[in-house]
Amino acid sequence: MADEIRMPSGIGGLVRYFDDIKSKVTMSPEFVLVLLVAVVIVEYALHNFI
């Protein structure tokens, strides 16, 4: 039989994410949605009317 390859116990593919880092810029999902709709309307108007 072939020998088994074992990984060191510290490198088991685990990733830790830290949630204590906060961004200085925060936007609500509603604001992002309204901004997206406004950009789509402006692009549509520029493409079809100008």
Phi and psi in radians as a Rosetta constraint file:
Dihedral C 1 N 2 CA 2 C 2 CIRCULARHARMONIC -1.386 0.35
Dihedral N 2 CA 2 C 2 N 3 CIRCULARHARMONIC 2.603 0.35
Dihedral C 2 N 3 CA 3 C 3 CIRCULARHARMONIC -1.251 0.35
Dihedral N 3 CA 3 C 3 N 4 CIRCULARHARMONIC 2.485 0.35
Dihedral C 3 N 4 CA 4 C 4 CIRCULARHARMONIC -1.401 0.35
Dihedral N 4 CA 4 C 4 N 5 CIRCULARHARMONIC 2.464 0.35
Dihedral C 4 N 5 CA 5 C 5 CIRCULARHARMONIC -1.674 0.35
Dihedral N 5 CA 5 C 5 N 6 CIRCULARHARMONIC 2.177 0.35
Dihedral C 5 N 6 CA 6 C 6 CIRCULARHARMONIC -2.003 0.35
Dihedral N 6 CA 6 C 6 N 7 CIRCULARHARMONIC 2.413 0.35
Dihedral C 6 N 7 CA 7 C 7 CIRCULARHARMONIC -1.504 0.35
Dihedral N 7 CA 7 C 7 N 8 CIRCULARHARMONIC 2.647 0.35
Dihedral C 7 N 8 CA 8 C 8 CIRCULARHARMONIC -1.064 0.35
Dihedral N 8 CA 8 C 8 N 9 CIRCULARHARMONIC 2.621 0.35
Dihedral C 8 N 9 CA 9 C 9 CIRCULARHARMONIC -1.149 0.35
Dihedral N 9 CA 9 C 9 N 10 CIRCULARHARMONIC -0.388 0.35
Dihedral C 9 N 10 CA 10 C 10 CIRCULARHARMONIC -1.427 0.35
Dihedral N 10 CA 10 C 10 N 11 CIRCULARHARMONIC -0.225 0.35
Dihedral C 10 N 11 CA 11 C 11 CIRCULARHARMONIC -2.087 0.35
Dihedral N 11 CA 11 C 11 N 12 CIRCULARHARMONIC 1.057 0.35
Dihedral C 11 N 12 CA 12 C 12 CIRCULARHARMONIC -1.643 0.35
Dihedral N 12 CA 12 C 12 N 13 CIRCULARHARMONIC 0.271 0.35
Dihedral C 12 N 13 CA 13 C 13 CIRCULARHARMONIC 1.460 0.35
Dihedral N 13 CA 13 C 13 N 14 CIRCULARHARMONIC 0.250 0.35
Dihedral C 13 N 14 CA 14 C 14 CIRCULARHARMONIC -1.510 0.35
Dihedral N 14 CA 14 C 14 N 15 CIRCULARHARMONIC 2.375 0.35
Dihedral C 14 N 15 CA 15 C 15 CIRCULARHARMONIC -2.115 0.35
Dihedral N 15 CA 15 C 15 N 16 CIRCULARHARMONIC 2.312 0.35
Dihedral C 15 N 16 CA 16 C 16 CIRCULARHARMONIC -1.896 0.35
Dihedral N 16 CA 16 C 16 N 17 CIRCULARHARMONIC 2.255 0.35
Dihedral C 16 N 17 CA 17 C 17 CIRCULARHARMONIC -1.930 0.35
Dihedral N 17 CA 17 C 17 N 18 CIRCULARHARMONIC 2.357 0.35
Dihedral C 17 N 18 CA 18 C 18 CIRCULARHARMONIC -1.818 0.35
Dihedral N 18 CA 18 C 18 N 19 CIRCULARHARMONIC 2.194 0.35
Dihedral C 18 N 19 CA 19 C 19 CIRCULARHARMONIC -1.655 0.35
Dihedral N 19 CA 19 C 19 N 20 CIRCULARHARMONIC 0.076 0.35
Dihedral C 19 N 20 CA 20 C 20 CIRCULARHARMONIC -1.456 0.35
Dihedral N 20 CA 20 C 20 N 21 CIRCULARHARMONIC -0.074 0.35
Dihedral C 20 N 21 CA 21 C 21 CIRCULARHARMONIC -1.549 0.35
Dihedral N 21 CA 21 C 21 N 22 CIRCULARHARMONIC 2.066 0.35
Dihedral C 21 N 22 CA 22 C 22 CIRCULARHARMONIC -1.915 0.35
Dihedral N 22 CA 22 C 22 N 23 CIRCULARHARMONIC 2.470 0.35
Dihedral C 22 N 23 CA 23 C 23 CIRCULARHARMONIC -1.393 0.35
Dihedral N 23 CA 23 C 23 N 24 CIRCULARHARMONIC 2.580 0.35
Dihedral C 23 N 24 CA 24 C 24 CIRCULARHARMONIC -1.356 0.35
Dihedral N 24 CA 24 C 24 N 25 CIRCULARHARMONIC -0.398 0.35
Dihedral C 24 N 25 CA 25 C 25 CIRCULARHARMONIC -1.855 0.35
Dihedral N 25 CA 25 C 25 N 26 CIRCULARHARMONIC 2.073 0.35
Dihedral C 25 N 26 CA 26 C 26 CIRCULARHARMONIC -2.176 0.35
Dihedral N 26 CA 26 C 26 N 27 CIRCULARHARMONIC 2.423 0.35
Dihedral C 26 N 27 CA 27 C 27 CIRCULARHARMONIC -2.313 0.35
Dihedral N 27 CA 27 C 27 N 28 CIRCULARHARMONIC 2.473 0.35
Dihedral C 27 N 28 CA 28 C 28 CIRCULARHARMONIC -1.357 0.35
Dihedral N 28 CA 28 C 28 N 29 CIRCULARHARMONIC 2.702 0.35
Dihedral C 28 N 29 CA 29 C 29 CIRCULARHARMONIC -1.066 0.35
Dihedral N 29 CA 29 C 29 N 30 CIRCULARHARMONIC -0.559 0.35
Dihedral C 29 N 30 CA 30 C 30 CIRCULARHARMONIC -1.131 0.35
Dihedral N 30 CA 30 C 30 N 31 CIRCULARHARMONIC -0.713 0.35
Dihedral C 30 N 31 CA 31 C 31 CIRCULARHARMONIC -1.113 0.35
Dihedral N 31 CA 31 C 31 N 32 CIRCULARHARMONIC -0.730 0.35
Dihedral C 31 N 32 CA 32 C 32 CIRCULARHARMONIC -1.125 0.35
Dihedral N 32 CA 32 C 32 N 33 CIRCULARHARMONIC -0.710 0.35
Dihedral C 32 N 33 CA 33 C 33 CIRCULARHARMONIC -1.129 0.35
Dihedral N 33 CA 33 C 33 N 34 CIRCULARHARMONIC -0.782 0.35
Dihedral C 33 N 34 CA 34 C 34 CIRCULARHARMONIC -1.116 0.35
Dihedral N 34 CA 34 C 34 N 35 CIRCULARHARMONIC -0.713 0.35
Dihedral C 34 N 35 CA 35 C 35 CIRCULARHARMONIC -1.106 0.35
Dihedral N 35 CA 35 C 35 N 36 CIRCULARHARMONIC -0.711 0.35
Dihedral C 35 N 36 CA 36 C 36 CIRCULARHARMONIC -1.116 0.35
Dihedral N 36 CA 36 C 36 N 37 CIRCULARHARMONIC -0.766 0.35
Dihedral C 36 N 37 CA 37 C 37 CIRCULARHARMONIC -1.125 0.35
Dihedral N 37 CA 37 C 37 N 38 CIRCULARHARMONIC -0.690 0.35
Dihedral C 37 N 38 CA 38 C 38 CIRCULARHARMONIC -1.119 0.35
Dihedral N 38 CA 38 C 38 N 39 CIRCULARHARMONIC -0.712 0.35
Dihedral C 38 N 39 CA 39 C 39 CIRCULARHARMONIC -1.151 0.35
Dihedral N 39 CA 39 C 39 N 40 CIRCULARHARMONIC -0.703 0.35
Dihedral C 39 N 40 CA 40 C 40 CIRCULARHARMONIC -1.124 0.35
Dihedral N 40 CA 40 C 40 N 41 CIRCULARHARMONIC -0.736 0.35
Dihedral C 40 N 41 CA 41 C 41 CIRCULARHARMONIC -1.135 0.35
Dihedral N 41 CA 41 C 41 N 42 CIRCULARHARMONIC -0.761 0.35
Dihedral C 41 N 42 CA 42 C 42 CIRCULARHARMONIC -1.122 0.35
Dihedral N 42 CA 42 C 42 N 43 CIRCULARHARMONIC -0.752 0.35
Dihedral C 42 N 43 CA 43 C 43 CIRCULARHARMONIC -1.135 0.35
Dihedral N 43 CA 43 C 43 N 44 CIRCULARHARMONIC -0.701 0.35
Dihedral C 43 N 44 CA 44 C 44 CIRCULARHARMONIC -1.074 0.35
Dihedral N 44 CA 44 C 44 N 45 CIRCULARHARMONIC -0.784 0.35
Dihedral C 44 N 45 CA 45 C 45 CIRCULARHARMONIC -1.125 0.35
Dihedral N 45 CA 45 C 45 N 46 CIRCULARHARMONIC -0.744 0.35
Dihedral C 45 N 46 CA 46 C 46 CIRCULARHARMONIC -1.173 0.35
Dihedral N 46 CA 46 C 46 N 47 CIRCULARHARMONIC -0.606 0.35
Dihedral C 46 N 47 CA 47 C 47 CIRCULARHARMONIC -1.284 0.35
Dihedral N 47 CA 47 C 47 N 48 CIRCULARHARMONIC -0.637 0.35
Dihedral C 47 N 48 CA 48 C 48 CIRCULARHARMONIC -1.733 0.35
Dihedral N 48 CA 48 C 48 N 49 CIRCULARHARMONIC -0.429 0.35
Dihedral C 48 N 49 CA 49 C 49 CIRCULARHARMONIC -1.962 0.35
Dihedral N 49 CA 49 C 49 N 50 CIRCULARHARMONIC -0.186 0.35
